[in-house]
Amino acid sequence: MRKLIAGAFGLVIIVVAAILLWPRQDRGLVVYSGLDYGPAVAAAFTQQTGIKVRVVRLSTGSLLARIVAQGQHPDWDIGWFDGATAAAALDAQGLLAHNLPAPLNLTAAGQTMLSQDGSFIPTGFTLAGVFISSPARLPIPPSSWADLTQPAYQGLAGMNDPSISGPTYPMLAGMLDNAGGWPQGQGYVQALKANGLHMFAKNDATLSALQAQAISVAIVQSSAAAFFSLHHPGYQITVPNPAYVLPNVMVEAKGLSARRAREAAEFMSFVMRPDIQALRQTQGDADGYYWPVTTDAPKPLAGMPDLSHVDTKTLDPVRWGNMESAINAWFAKVISGS
């Protein structure tokens, strides 16, 4: 009996030792990307550094929902998406690492997009909302947010639903900010609804409605508008005054190992190299139409609006990020009726 027990005990020791000593496969960096160029950048990074990267390509809304659902047990290392407000909201829930390495050679505009605690870093920016229309159908497009509530545009405008389209919330926040803030700006958004505002799920649906002449002016992210106008000549982009900046940002999961944090920092530096920013432009589809935030980056792609005479504003990401859930809930109940 003693020999049997001793033999069983020895077998247990062998099994445990085998498990502990068995070579574990490195999963590599896991990047949740809401941007089209994420996979191409990751492939270039692995080729040049040998560090494995697994990219999970998600829509921004799904990406943020997955990060929140995983909470303190993240299956991701880096998040890359549009929206400093969304990053600030994740940070408020204690999900993000701090003191990330800021990109080198930041422009003055890029400096304004840094977070105070280093919980996110800017990698470029678009505009949260611009107007795109066909001069043949709408000779005089709206030029300001206030114009959209005028009788001349009754029933003609359409936008994304911010409860579905992640990057649309910063546009809604910009509308509210321009109308006096929250909750003062509710009246403006309700006036848009009263003037016949149409609602669609995402950029593709809103732009399809424009092409089908269900609407005459689409209010969408500047990158989507620029990409659409490139492939559908005859449409014009009007930048509203003021225009609200929408940074694309990187975040890091809280609690990474020292090794993984070093690899994440290397990846963050890599994506800002001039040659890799050029790769982001050419491999990014609509997301390639962004404005750089570093002085050594390539010029923006042709067809993007000229910002030299545009009044651009950057929202306080912490203030508006903390209100996102409440504002989206109000919008769903009062405006979209969902």
C-alpha positions as CSV (number, residue, x, y, z in Angstrom):
1,M,0.0,0.0,0.0
2,R,2.8,2.3,0.9
3,K,4.5,1.5,-2.4
4,L,1.3,2.3,-4.2
5,I,0.9,5.7,-2.5
6,A,4.6,6.5,-3.0
7,G,4.3,5.6,-6.7
8,A,1.2,7.8,-7.1
9,F,2.9,10.7,-5.4
10,G,5.9,10.3,-7.6
11,L,3.6,10.3,-10.7
12,V,2.0,13.6,-9.5
13,I,5.4,15.2,-9.1
14,I,6.4,14.1,-12.6
15,V,3.2,15.5,-14.1
16,V,3.5,18.9,-12.3
17,A,7.2,19.2,-13.3
18,A,6.2,18.4,-16.9
19,I,3.6,21.2,-16.9
20,L,5.9,23.7,-15.3
21,L,8.9,22.9,-17.6
22,W,6.9,22.5,-20.8
23,P,7.8,25.4,-23.2
24,R,5.0,27.9,-23.3
25,Q,4.1,29.5,-26.6
26,D,4.5,33.3,-26.5
27,R,1.2,34.9,-27.6
28,G,3.0,38.1,-28.5
29,L,1.5,41.5,-28.3
30,V,-2.3,41.7,-28.6
31,V,-3.5,44.8,-30.3
32,Y,-7.1,45.7,-30.4
33,S,-7.4,48.0,-33.5
34,G,-10.3,50.1,-34.5
35,L,-8.3,51.5,-37.4
36,D,-7.9,49.9,-40.8
37,Y,-4.1,50.2,-41.0
38,G,-3.6,48.2,-37.7
39,P,-2.8,44.8,-39.4
40,A,-0.4,46.3,-41.9
41,V,1.6,48.2,-39.2
42,A,1.7,45.1,-37.0
43,A,3.0,42.9,-39.8
44,A,5.8,45.5,-40.5
45,F,6.6,45.6,-36.8
46,T,7.0,41.9,-36.6
47,Q,9.1,41.7,-39.7
48,Q,11.5,44.3,-38.4
49,T,11.7,43.4,-34.7
50,G,10.8,39.7,-34.6
51,I,8.2,40.5,-31.9
52,K,4.9,38.7,-32.6
53,V,1.8,40.8,-32.8
54,R,-1.8,39.5,-33.0
55,V,-4.2,42.2,-34.2
56,V,-7.9,41.9,-33.4
57,R,-9.7,44.2,-35.8
58,L,-12.9,45.6,-34.4
59,S,-15.3,48.5,-34.9
60,T,-14.6,51.2,-32.3
61,G,-17.8,50.5,-30.5
62,S,-17.1,46.8,-30.3
63,L,-13.5,47.4,-29.3
64,L,-14.4,49.6,-26.4
65,A,-17.2,47.3,-25.2
66,R,-14.8,44.3,-25.2
67,I,-12.2,46.2,-23.2
68,V,-14.8,47.2,-20.6
69,A,-16.2,43.7,-20.5
70,Q,-12.8,42.2,-19.8
71,G,-12.2,44.7,-17.0
72,Q,-9.3,43.8,-14.7
73,H,-8.5,40.6,-16.7
74,P,-7.6,42.0,-20.1
75,D,-6.8,39.8,-23.1
76,W,-5.3,42.8,-24.9
77,D,-2.1,44.8,-24.5
78,I,-2.6,47.8,-26.7
79,G,-5.8,49.6,-27.9
80,W,-5.7,51.8,-31.0
81,F,-8.8,53.8,-31.9
82,D,-10.4,57.1,-32.6
83,G,-11.5,59.1,-29.5
84,A,-9.6,60.6,-26.6
85,T,-12.9,60.9,-24.8
86,A,-13.3,57.1,-25.0
87,A,-9.8,56.7,-23.7
88,A,-10.5,59.0,-20.8
89,A,-13.6,57.0,-20.0
90,L,-11.6,53.8,-19.9
91,D,-9.0,55.4,-17.6
92,A,-11.8,56.6,-15.2
93,Q,-12.7,52.9,-14.8
94,G,-9.1,52.0,-13.8
95,L,-8.4,50.0,-16.9
96,L,-5.4,51.8,-18.4
97,A,-1.7,52.1,-17.6
98,H,-0.3,55.5,-17.1
99,N,2.9,57.4,-18.1
100,L,3.0,56.1,-21.7
101,P,5.9,57.4,-23.7
102,A,4.8,60.5,-25.6
103,P,5.6,60.5,-29.3
104,L,8.7,62.5,-30.3
105,N,8.6,65.6,-32.5
106,L,5.0,66.5,-31.6
107,T,3.5,69.5,-33.3
108,A,1.9,72.2,-31.2
109,A,-1.5,70.7,-31.9
110,G,-0.2,67.3,-30.9
111,Q,1.0,68.6,-27.6
112,T,-2.6,69.7,-26.8
113,M,-3.8,66.1,-27.3
114,L,-1.6,64.5,-24.6
115,S,-3.4,63.2,-21.5
116,Q,-2.3,64.6,-18.2
117,D,-1.6,61.2,-16.6
118,G,-0.1,59.6,-19.8
119,S,-3.0,57.1,-20.1
120,F,-3.3,57.7,-23.8
121,I,-1.1,59.1,-26.6
122,P,-2.2,60.8,-29.9
123,T,-1.0,59.1,-33.1
124,G,-2.9,61.5,-35.5
125,F,-6.3,63.2,-35.8
126,T,-9.3,63.6,-38.0
127,L,-12.3,65.9,-37.5
128,A,-15.2,64.5,-35.6
129,G,-17.8,65.9,-38.1
130,V,-17.8,67.6,-41.5
131,F,-20.6,68.1,-44.0
132,I,-20.5,66.3,-47.4
133,S,-23.0,67.1,-50.2
134,S,-23.5,67.2,-53.9
135,P,-23.5,70.7,-55.4
136,A,-25.9,69.5,-58.1
137,R,-28.6,68.8,-55.4
138,L,-27.5,71.3,-52.7
139,P,-25.9,74.4,-54.3
140,I,-25.5,76.1,-50.9
141,P,-24.4,73.6,-48.2
142,P,-24.5,74.4,-44.5
143,S,-21.4,76.1,-43.3
144,S,-22.0,76.0,-39.5
145,W,-23.6,73.8,-36.9
146,A,-26.4,76.5,-36.5
147,D,-27.2,76.2,-40.2
148,L,-28.4,72.7,-39.8
149,T,-31.5,73.8,-37.8
150,Q,-32.6,76.3,-40.5
151,P,-35.7,75.7,-42.7
152,A,-33.5,75.6,-45.8
153,Y,-32.1,72.2,-44.6
154,Q,-35.3,70.7,-43.2
155,G,-35.3,66.9,-43.7
156,L,-32.0,67.1,-45.7
157,A,-29.4,66.1,-43.1
158,G,-28.3,62.8,-41.8
159,M,-25.8,61.5,-39.2
160,N,-24.6,58.4,-37.4
161,D,-26.2,57.1,-34.2
162,P,-23.6,57.7,-31.4
163,S,-24.9,54.7,-29.5
164,I,-23.8,52.5,-32.4
165,S,-20.9,54.4,-34.0
166,G,-18.1,54.9,-31.5
167,P,-16.4,57.8,-33.2
168,T,-19.7,59.7,-33.5
169,Y,-19.9,60.6,-29.8
170,P,-17.1,63.2,-30.0
171,M,-19.1,64.9,-32.8
172,L,-22.2,64.9,-30.6
173,A,-20.1,66.3,-27.8
174,G,-18.8,69.0,-30.1
175,M,-22.4,69.9,-31.1
176,L,-23.3,70.2,-27.4
177,D,-20.2,72.1,-26.6
178,N,-20.8,74.6,-29.4
179,A,-24.4,75.1,-28.1
180,G,-23.4,75.9,-24.5
181,G,-22.3,72.5,-23.1
182,W,-24.2,69.9,-21.2
183,P,-27.1,70.0,-20.5
184,Q,-27.6,73.4,-22.1
185,G,-26.9,72.1,-25.6
186,Q,-29.8,69.6,-25.5
187,G,-32.1,72.3,-27.0
188,Y,-29.9,72.5,-30.1
189,V,-29.9,68.7,-30.7
190,Q,-33.6,68.6,-30.2
191,A,-33.9,71.4,-32.8
192,L,-32.0,69.2,-35.2
193,K,-34.5,66.4,-34.7
194,A,-37.4,68.8,-35.1
195,N,-35.8,69.9,-38.4
196,G,-36.0,66.4,-39.7
197,L,-32.6,64.9,-38.9
198,H,-32.1,61.4,-40.3
199,M,-30.3,58.8,-38.2
200,F,-28.2,55.9,-39.6
201,A,-26.0,53.2,-37.9
202,K,-22.5,54.1,-39.2
203,N,-20.6,56.1,-41.8
204,D,-21.2,53.6,-44.6
205,A,-25.0,53.7,-44.1
206,T,-25.1,57.5,-43.8
207,L,-23.0,57.9,-47.0
208,S,-25.1,55.3,-48.8
209,A,-28.2,57.4,-47.9
210,L,-26.4,60.4,-49.4
211,Q,-25.6,58.6,-52.6
212,A,-29.2,57.2,-52.8
213,Q,-30.5,60.8,-52.4
214,A,-32.4,59.9,-49.2
215,I,-30.5,62.9,-47.7
216,S,-28.7,65.8,-49.3
217,V,-26.0,66.4,-46.7
218,A,-24.2,63.8,-44.6
219,I,-22.5,64.7,-41.3
220,V,-19.7,62.2,-40.9
221,Q,-16.1,61.9,-39.7
222,S,-13.7,63.8,-42.0
223,S,-11.7,60.6,-43.0
224,A,-14.9,58.9,-44.1
225,A,-15.9,62.0,-46.1
226,A,-12.5,62.3,-47.8
227,F,-12.4,58.6,-48.7
228,F,-16.0,58.7,-50.1
229,S,-15.4,61.8,-52.2
230,L,-12.2,60.2,-53.7
231,H,-14.3,57.3,-54.9
232,H,-17.4,59.3,-55.8
233,P,-16.4,62.4,-57.7
234,G,-18.9,65.3,-57.6
235,Y,-19.3,65.6,-53.9
236,Q,-17.9,68.5,-51.8
237,I,-16.7,68.6,-48.2
238,T,-17.6,71.6,-46.1
239,V,-15.8,72.0,-42.7
240,P,-18.1,73.5,-40.2
241,N,-17.1,76.4,-38.0
242,P,-15.9,75.5,-35.4
243,A,-14.5,72.0,-36.3
244,Y,-13.9,69.6,-33.5
245,V,-10.7,67.5,-33.4
246,L,-11.0,63.8,-33.1
247,P,-7.6,62.3,-32.1
248,N,-6.7,58.7,-32.9
249,V,-5.1,57.4,-29.7
250,M,-3.2,54.4,-28.3
251,V,-3.8,53.0,-24.8
252,E,-2.1,50.2,-22.8
253,A,-3.8,47.7,-20.5
254,K,-3.0,48.2,-16.9
255,G,-0.7,45.7,-15.2
256,L,1.4,44.4,-18.1
257,S,4.6,42.5,-17.3
258,A,7.8,44.4,-17.6
259,R,8.7,42.6,-20.8
260,R,5.3,43.2,-22.4
261,A,5.3,46.8,-21.4
262,R,8.7,47.2,-23.1
263,E,7.4,45.6,-26.3
264,A,4.3,47.9,-26.1
265,A,6.5,51.0,-25.8
266,E,8.5,49.8,-28.8
267,F,5.4,49.3,-30.9
268,M,4.1,52.8,-29.9
269,S,7.3,54.4,-31.0
270,F,7.3,52.3,-34.2
271,V,3.9,53.5,-35.4
272,M,5.1,57.1,-35.3
273,R,8.1,56.7,-37.6
274,P,7.8,58.7,-40.8
275,D,7.9,55.6,-43.0
276,I,5.3,53.8,-40.9
277,Q,3.0,56.8,-41.0
278,A,3.3,56.7,-44.8
279,L,2.3,53.0,-44.5
280,R,-0.7,54.0,-42.4
281,Q,-1.8,56.4,-45.1
282,T,-1.4,54.0,-48.0
283,Q,-2.8,50.9,-46.2
284,G,-5.5,52.6,-44.1
285,D,-8.4,53.0,-46.6
286,A,-10.5,55.7,-45.0
287,D,-8.5,55.7,-41.8
288,G,-5.4,56.8,-43.8
289,Y,-7.0,60.2,-44.2
290,Y,-5.7,61.7,-41.0
291,W,-3.6,64.7,-40.0
292,P,-0.2,63.8,-38.5
293,V,0.7,65.2,-35.1
294,T,4.5,65.0,-35.6
295,T,6.7,67.4,-37.4
296,D,8.6,64.7,-39.3
297,A,5.5,62.9,-40.7
298,P,4.5,62.8,-44.4
299,K,2.0,65.4,-45.6
300,P,-1.7,64.5,-45.3
301,L,-3.1,62.7,-48.3
302,A,-4.5,64.8,-51.2
303,G,-8.2,65.5,-51.0
304,M,-8.3,66.3,-47.3
305,P,-9.7,69.7,-46.3
306,D,-7.3,72.6,-45.8
307,L,-7.3,73.4,-42.1
308,S,-5.2,76.6,-42.4
309,H,-8.3,78.8,-42.2
310,V,-10.4,76.6,-40.0
311,D,-11.2,77.2,-36.3
312,T,-10.5,73.9,-34.7
313,K,-11.4,73.0,-31.1
314,T,-10.2,70.1,-28.9
315,L,-12.7,68.9,-26.4
316,D,-11.6,68.2,-22.8
317,P,-11.4,64.4,-23.0
318,V,-11.9,63.8,-19.2
319,R,-14.9,66.1,-18.9
320,W,-16.7,64.8,-22.0
321,G,-15.5,61.2,-21.5
322,N,-17.0,61.0,-18.1
323,M,-20.4,62.1,-19.5
324,E,-20.5,59.8,-22.5
325,S,-22.7,57.1,-21.0
326,A,-25.3,59.7,-19.7
327,I,-25.3,61.7,-23.0
328,N,-25.6,58.6,-25.2
329,A,-28.5,57.3,-23.0
330,W,-30.2,60.7,-23.3
331,F,-29.7,60.7,-27.1
332,A,-31.0,57.2,-27.5
333,K,-34.2,58.0,-25.5
334,V,-34.9,61.5,-26.8
335,I,-33.4,61.7,-30.3
336,S,-33.0,58.3,-31.9
337,G,-35.9,56.7,-30.0
338,S,-34.0,53.5,-29.4
